[in-house]
Amino acid sequence: MKNLPRILCLAAAFYLLGDAFLVKGPVSRWLHSALNPKTEPLAARVSTQLISSRQLDRAVIERLWLEGKSAAALPPTDLKAARDAALNDLIDESLLDLQTKALTPQLVVNPQEINGRIVRLSARFENKAAFDAAMKSQGIATEQDLRDRLAAMIRREKYIELRITPAIKISDDEARKWFEDNKQAIALPERIEARQVFIATLDHPPEEAKQKLDAALLELTEKKKDFPILAKELSEDSATKDSGGNLGWMTRDRLPADFATPVFAMELNRPALVRTKLGWHLVEVTAHKLAEARTFEQAKSEILAALETIKRHDATEDLRKSLRNAAVGKIEIFPALAAIADRPSP
């Protein structure tokens, strides 16, 4: 038993070495903070990629901004959910970055692609000063930093496209089967083409609005004025008054019930008054088409687009899960932010 203290010391030394350099355990985190006192706190580690707390904070702010929300206005549970979602996104981005590094020669990003992204991004801001301020708030010091970030983003997108393309191909047989199973859902519904002169009753007494449109209807039936002139003179529908009051083609499900029910029952080219909760309408139905089935060829482009959207979503989600499952043990959420467990995706 004389060697027991020595054996215990050696075991402790091996634990410390293993913790510090292999498993990245508590001693590793203590060494990191002790040796790098000025380094900002880390939110997560994805293999060799580090995600800082500041990076996570910026991602949360950006995510909420895109949703029209503010962190200050959110209850704690919603803010935690937003942080979890933002951290998940950052982890997925890190996993993608690790994959794209090995394929960089195949994932070429040209300057024109980056320029296009910058143009679209800057269009969201009032002026260059606002754009520059937003860049700085996201920790982007220079335009080159922005270009580097955009290049990385485009490479991730190209990698995803490279991986999922085989899974989103749609055969003619698939499209035809979907068509046969969903014929009723894609049939063209009953629809009408109409025009109107509208006067709101929120700003006018209902009787006054009705009297104006009664007089307009009389002028119309006596052919003293035509519909476009009456629309221009009287209508309060700014979207249609200068185009003859034309509402275009409409289906029942796109209209309020108190407007759709009487208008769909009207005879062609017989203008009449309709009352809704918004006001009085002088309406004329100029065309009426009954519901009709569509052939496969007529609906093919829409079917292919819909199926591709579904397959693209599913394939992207499968890719995300496969990257997470392959990274088990390589993802570490630091204690203060351990909202997401390092575990395989379900």
C-alpha positions as a printed NumPy array, in Angstrom:
array([[  0.   ,   0.   ,   0.   ],
       [  3.089,   2.256,   0.102],
       [  2.548,   3.165,  -3.559],
       [ -1.139,   4.118,  -3.122],
       [ -0.539,   7.908,  -2.74 ],
       [  1.642,   7.865,  -5.875],
       [ -1.002,   5.901,  -7.825],
       [ -3.704,   8.351,  -6.744],
       [ -1.541,  11.326,  -7.797],
       [ -0.93 ,   9.769, -11.21 ],
       [ -4.658,   9.059, -11.639],
       [ -5.482,  12.642, -10.737],
       [ -2.89 ,  13.923, -13.2  ],
       [ -4.319,  11.771, -16.007],
       [ -7.854,  13.018, -15.172],
       [ -6.727,  16.651, -15.323],
       [ -4.946,  16.109, -18.638],
       [ -7.903,  14.255, -20.092],
       [-10.396,  16.864, -18.875],
       [ -8.328,  19.748, -20.158],
       [ -7.346,  18.459, -23.568],
       [ -9.691,  15.62 , -24.527],
       [-13.201,  15.918, -23.101],
       [-13.248,  19.702, -22.508],
       [-14.716,  19.304, -19.016],
       [-14.913,  21.728, -16.027],
       [-11.145,  21.96 , -15.622],
       [-10.848,  22.865, -19.326],
       [-13.341,  25.691, -18.886],
       [-11.521,  26.906, -15.742],
       [ -8.171,  26.882, -17.596],
       [ -9.742,  28.731, -20.524],
       [-10.991,  31.519, -18.259],
       [ -7.792,  31.623, -16.191],
       [ -5.47 ,  31.794, -19.202],
       [ -7.733,  34.127, -21.206],
       [ -9.257,  36.519, -18.625],
       [-10.259,  39.065, -21.285],
       [-11.957,  36.519, -23.553],
       [-15.719,  37.007, -23.679],
       [-17.855,  34.19 , -22.21 ],
       [-18.68 ,  31.277, -24.479],
       [-22.211,  30.088, -25.171],
       [-21.251,  26.858, -26.93 ],
       [-18.515,  24.883, -28.615],
       [-19.09 ,  22.878, -31.796],
       [-15.956,  20.791, -32.31 ],
       [-13.33 ,  23.489, -33.028],
       [-15.907,  26.24 , -33.598],
       [-16.671,  28.585, -30.681],
       [-19.944,  30.497, -30.225],
       [-19.59 ,  33.474, -27.9  ],
       [-22.3  ,  34.867, -25.605],
       [-22.119,  38.16 , -27.502],
       [-22.625,  36.308, -30.791],
       [-25.686,  34.591, -29.306],
       [-27.061,  37.907, -27.994],
       [-26.76 ,  39.439, -31.461],
       [-28.456,  36.409, -33.034],
       [-31.363,  36.711, -30.58 ],
       [-31.783,  40.433, -31.298],
       [-31.698,  39.85 , -35.059],
       [-34.17 ,  36.96 , -34.829],
       [-36.616,  39.034, -32.771],
       [-36.168,  42.043, -35.079],
       [-37.101,  39.931, -38.102],
       [-40.24 ,  38.837, -36.199],
       [-41.075,  42.441, -35.273],
       [-40.406,  41.812, -31.564],
       [-38.195,  43.305, -28.866],
       [-36.335,  41.399, -26.146],
       [-37.386,  44.01 , -23.568],
       [-41.079,  43.368, -24.267],
       [-40.923,  39.561, -24.037],
       [-41.825,  37.533, -20.917],
       [-38.936,  35.386, -19.6  ],
       [-40.301,  32.129, -21.045],
       [-40.593,  33.606, -24.561],
       [-37.126,  35.176, -24.332],
       [-35.66 ,  31.818, -23.273],
       [-37.384,  30.137, -26.233],
       [-35.93 ,  32.794, -28.566],
       [-32.424,  32.219, -27.148],
       [-32.78 ,  28.445, -27.503],
       [-33.896,  28.833, -31.125],
       [-31.085,  31.287, -31.924],
       [-28.488,  29.008, -30.308],
       [-29.827,  26.047, -32.274],
       [-29.42 ,  28.061, -35.484],
       [-25.856,  29.042, -34.578],
       [-24.967,  25.42 , -33.812],
       [-26.419,  24.311, -37.157],
       [-24.439,  27.054, -38.912],
       [-21.239,  25.924, -37.188],
       [-21.84 ,  22.313, -38.219],
       [-22.419,  23.464, -41.797],
       [-19.261,  25.597, -41.712],
       [-17.234,  22.572, -40.65 ],
       [-18.651,  20.635, -43.596],
       [-18.15 ,  23.419, -46.133],
       [-14.476,  23.896, -45.235],
       [-13.675,  20.508, -46.723],
       [-15.608,  21.363, -49.902],
       [-14.542,  24.991, -50.366],
       [-13.044,  24.388, -53.866],
       [-16.436,  23.048, -55.039],
       [-18.484,  25.774, -53.347],
       [-17.227,  28.775, -55.269],
       [-18.73 ,  32.145, -54.306],
       [-18.162,  34.907, -56.835],
       [-18.105,  38.663, -56.039],
       [-21.335,  39.252, -57.981],
       [-23.251,  36.933, -55.65 ],
       [-21.97 ,  38.826, -52.607],
       [-22.7  ,  42.203, -54.225],
       [-26.285,  41.121, -54.874],
       [-26.749,  40.155, -51.214],
       [-25.327,  43.49 , -50.047],
       [-27.703,  45.398, -52.335],
       [-30.718,  43.47 , -51.009],
       [-29.538,  43.838, -47.419],
       [-28.862,  47.589, -47.629],
       [-32.317,  48.138, -49.185],
       [-33.822,  47.342, -45.78 ],
       [-32.322,  50.548, -44.34 ],
       [-33.163,  54.211, -44.875],
       [-29.621,  55.254, -45.73 ],
       [-25.97 ,  54.157, -45.585],
       [-25.513,  55.575, -42.076],
       [-28.353,  53.369, -40.786],
       [-26.858,  50.403, -42.637],
       [-23.39 ,  51.012, -41.154],
       [-24.876,  51.388, -37.654],
       [-26.72 ,  48.077, -38.037],
       [-23.474,  46.41 , -39.166],
       [-21.619,  47.673, -36.108],
       [-24.442,  46.54 , -33.792],
       [-23.966,  43.032, -35.2  ],
       [-20.225,  43.146, -34.54 ],
       [-19.32 ,  43.659, -38.217],
       [-16.497,  46.199, -38.203],
       [-15.827,  46.592, -41.938],
       [-17.41 ,  45.884, -45.305],
       [-14.852,  43.11 , -45.811],
       [-16.093,  41.453, -42.607],
       [-19.617,  41.652, -44.018],
       [-18.471,  40.185, -47.334],
       [-16.74 ,  37.323, -45.496],
       [-19.91 ,  36.569, -43.524],
       [-22.072,  36.668, -46.626],
       [-19.619,  34.403, -48.462],
       [-19.829,  31.89 , -45.612],
       [-23.631,  32.081, -45.705],
       [-23.74 ,  31.506, -49.474],
       [-21.325,  28.575, -49.137],
       [-23.626,  27.027, -46.515],
       [-26.584,  27.432, -48.873],
       [-24.636,  25.844, -51.737],
       [-23.586,  22.949, -49.509],
       [-27.21 ,  22.355, -48.488],
       [-28.282,  22.472, -52.137],
       [-25.517,  20.02 , -53.064],
       [-26.633,  17.575, -50.371],
       [-30.401,  17.785, -50.839],
       [-30.703,  18.049, -54.645],
       [-30.933,  14.255, -55.202],
       [-33.76 ,  14.061, -52.645],
       [-35.954,  16.782, -54.155],
       [-36.248,  15.443, -57.672],
       [-39.887,  14.79 , -58.589],
       [-40.84 ,  12.171, -61.151],
       [-43.75 ,  12.544, -63.52 ],
       [-45.412,   9.547, -61.824],
       [-45.215,  11.273, -58.414],
       [-46.759,  14.434, -59.804],
       [-49.556,  12.517, -61.55 ],
       [-50.348,  10.503, -58.408],
       [-50.583,  13.718, -56.364],
       [-52.858,  15.174, -59.045],
       [-55.206,  12.163, -58.936],
       [-55.344,  12.285, -55.132],
       [-56.024,  16.039, -55.01 ],
       [-58.179,  16.796, -58.07 ],
       [-60.903,  18.534, -56.07 ],
       [-58.47 ,  20.648, -54.074],
       [-56.87 ,  22.123, -57.202],
       [-60.043,  22.614, -59.246],
       [-60.697,  26.193, -60.299],
       [-63.357,  27.6  , -57.944],
       [-66.404,  29.615, -58.961],
       [-65.322,  33.185, -59.632],
       [-66.658,  36.538, -60.77 ],
       [-65.229,  39.665, -62.326],
       [-66.738,  42.856, -60.945],
       [-66.347,  46.595, -60.458],
       [-67.573,  48.93 , -57.754],
       [-68.118,  52.468, -56.511],
       [-67.606,  52.442, -52.744],
       [-68.535,  54.937, -50.024],
       [-67.564,  54.13 , -46.434],
       [-70.062,  54.596, -43.629],
       [-67.358,  55.059, -41.011],
       [-66.884,  58.674, -42.109],
       [-70.364,  59.395, -43.512],
       [-73.94 ,  58.795, -42.284],
       [-75.199,  55.565, -43.95 ],
       [-78.258,  57.349, -45.37 ],
       [-76.094,  59.983, -47.054],
       [-73.85 ,  57.318, -48.616],
       [-76.868,  55.383, -49.891],
       [-78.466,  58.496, -51.38 ],
       [-75.275,  59.283, -53.323],
       [-75.095,  55.776, -54.751],
       [-78.841,  55.668, -55.509],
       [-78.351,  58.83 , -57.588],
       [-75.261,  57.282, -59.24 ],
       [-77.206,  54.12 , -60.091],
       [-79.929,  56.246, -61.716],
       [-77.318,  58.113, -63.801],
       [-75.841,  54.784, -64.818],
       [-79.136,  53.172, -65.881],
       [-80.173,  56.328, -67.764],
       [-76.756,  56.283, -69.466],
       [-75.965,  59.799, -68.316],
       [-72.593,  58.646, -66.952],
       [-70.606,  55.461, -67.338],
       [-69.157,  53.35 , -64.543],
       [-65.501,  54.526, -64.765],
       [-66.58 ,  58.197, -64.468],
       [-68.755,  57.477, -61.415],
       [-65.924,  55.49 , -59.793],
       [-63.469,  58.346, -60.334],
       [-65.922,  60.965, -59.007],
       [-67.407,  59.137, -56.019],
       [-65.508,  56.02 , -54.983],
       [-63.489,  56.025, -51.763],
       [-61.662,  52.849, -52.749],
       [-58.285,  54.367, -53.61 ],
       [-57.027,  51.084, -55.085],
       [-59.695,  50.958, -57.822],
       [-61.25 ,  54.395, -58.331],
       [-58.747,  55.394, -61.027],
       [-59.079,  52.075, -62.889],
       [-62.835,  52.167, -63.46 ],
       [-63.595,  50.569, -60.097],
       [-62.337,  47.21 , -61.399],
       [-61.95 ,  44.568, -58.679],
       [-60.682,  41.89 , -61.077],
       [-61.471,  38.194, -60.719],
       [-62.557,  37.121, -57.235],
       [-63.468,  33.882, -55.454],
       [-65.851,  33.565, -52.522],
       [-63.151,  32.569, -50.05 ],
       [-61.193,  35.768, -50.711],
       [-64.108,  38.083, -49.855],
       [-65.992,  39.012, -46.665],
       [-69.221,  37.008, -46.428],
       [-71.448,  40.112, -46.307],
       [-70.023,  41.149, -49.698],
       [-69.546,  37.742, -51.368],
       [-73.074,  36.394, -50.725],
       [-75.054,  39.182, -52.471],
       [-72.476,  39.842, -55.207],
       [-72.173,  36.185, -56.286],
       [-75.98 ,  36.115, -56.587],
       [-76.14 ,  39.164, -58.894],
       [-77.063,  38.98 , -62.571],
       [-74.467,  39.919, -65.159],
       [-74.308,  43.593, -66.154],
       [-77.135,  44.543, -63.752],
       [-75.58 ,  47.042, -61.287],
       [-77.076,  47.176, -57.805],
       [-76.382,  48.509, -54.322],
       [-74.851,  46.262, -51.658],
       [-74.534,  47.129, -47.963],
       [-71.648,  45.742, -45.88 ],
       [-70.266,  46.583, -42.468],
       [-67.726,  48.841, -44.196],
       [-70.223,  50.909, -46.166],
       [-72.319,  51.035, -49.346],
       [-71.148,  49.6  , -52.679],
       [-72.519,  50.16 , -56.156],
       [-71.495,  46.872, -57.802],
       [-71.674,  45.48 , -61.309],
       [-70.697,  41.881, -62.094],
       [-69.189,  41.827, -65.575],
       [-68.318,  38.105, -65.855],
       [-69.107,  34.876, -63.964],
       [-67.405,  31.483, -64.266],
       [-68.565,  28.31 , -62.553],
       [-66.155,  25.951, -60.794],
       [-64.283,  23.714, -63.226],
       [-61.807,  20.879, -63.046],
       [-58.252,  21.313, -64.315],
       [-56.254,  18.87 , -66.397],
       [-52.9  ,  17.571, -65.212],
       [-51.093,  19.666, -67.812],
       [-52.879,  22.826, -66.651],
       [-51.887,  22.225, -63.03 ],
       [-48.497,  20.565, -63.586],
       [-46.271,  23.593, -62.896],
       [-48.078,  24.336, -59.614],
       [-47.953,  20.682, -58.548],
       [-44.216,  20.44 , -59.228],
       [-43.556,  23.672, -57.314],
       [-45.636,  22.518, -54.318],
       [-44.038,  19.075, -54.179],
       [-40.549,  20.54 , -54.502],
       [-41.235,  22.926, -51.606],
       [-42.369,  20.025, -49.404],
       [-39.425,  17.825, -50.383],
       [-36.939,  20.668, -49.947],
       [-38.171,  21.339, -46.417],
       [-38.065,  17.642, -45.463],
       [-34.631,  17.081, -47.02 ],
       [-33.183,  20.146, -45.278],
       [-34.557,  18.958, -41.934],
       [-33.138,  15.458, -42.517],
       [-29.728,  16.992, -43.298],
       [-29.826,  19.061, -40.131],
       [-30.665,  15.988, -38.063],
       [-27.929,  13.907, -39.678],
       [-25.313,  16.587, -38.936],
       [-26.49 ,  16.79 , -35.323],
       [-26.421,  13.009, -34.909],
       [-22.916,  12.82 , -36.398],
       [-21.747,  15.507, -33.968],
       [-22.808,  13.78 , -30.741],
       [-20.118,  14.498, -28.144],
       [-18.725,  17.39 , -30.183],
       [-21.337,  19.936, -29.117],
       [-20.995,  21.531, -25.706],
       [-23.438,  24.049, -24.254],
       [-21.786,  25.978, -21.443],
       [-23.507,  25.755, -18.031],
       [-24.993,  29.238, -17.877],
       [-26.673,  28.658, -21.261],
       [-27.402,  24.942, -21.108],
       [-30.881,  25.225, -22.561],
       [-30.236,  22.645, -25.276],
       [-28.868,  19.187, -24.52 ],
       [-26.061,  17.694, -26.606],
       [-28.035,  14.726, -27.841],
       [-29.001,  13.114, -31.146],
       [-31.967,  14.624, -32.965],
       [-35.179,  12.573, -32.632]])
